[in-house]
């Protein structure tokens, strides 16, 4: 269903440079008619951009120019090995952290969209970490409207029980020892895609602190949270054990210059049995969740 809808839009796979010149791989979705809004979709941790393909195509079909992209070390922004057909290069020794993703990759993506579509309002869709990162960006004032989807301050005790105990054990007793041993975090350990060592370890450090990234004294990007003055809607899914309402509220509290709108959505609201942390982006939600998101984005001028 989602792929059929993409017949109505242009899709171009491109690269653009991060702030330090590292090439990031992206997909640009364009409407066949007039472009009325620009939308940047920012991924969750260990989630490749292809997950957002259907939603990006849906927005493009409604007149939006949409960019999805992979952070460095993930998906198609992971370097290729010198031998073997299209094999990814080992992440051992690859230098990247979550704060690098924000300062170098996401900041550059915002700048690229702002420069290319300077006459259009720039909208920011942030899923999980993608939403967290908005506050860390030095150029977040360029964003007119931000839709945060399952984006939270991910302190482990704010997760639903019993998931919080599974995550605590997985991160501390499996993920961290494996990552230190192997030199990267393997996706097969249960996290999704492979992750660079310092991305995973910084994430674990934040998860173990009561105020998540707000408790990181070395995180210089925290000073940028008050710079965001745009409209913000944060969605929390009632069956998502990670981005619970208290966790979403804690993240939103960092945006001190605005009053974010926080909405709780139950699966029944969308006529389905479950949604969870990733489910918003399933094509079955075209006429419900996606439509509501697009209408909110497109109310901005």
Order of alpha helices (4+ residues) and beta strands (2+ residues): alpha-beta-beta-beta-alpha-beta-alpha-beta-alpha-beta-alpha-alpha-beta-beta-alpha-beta-alpha-beta-alpha
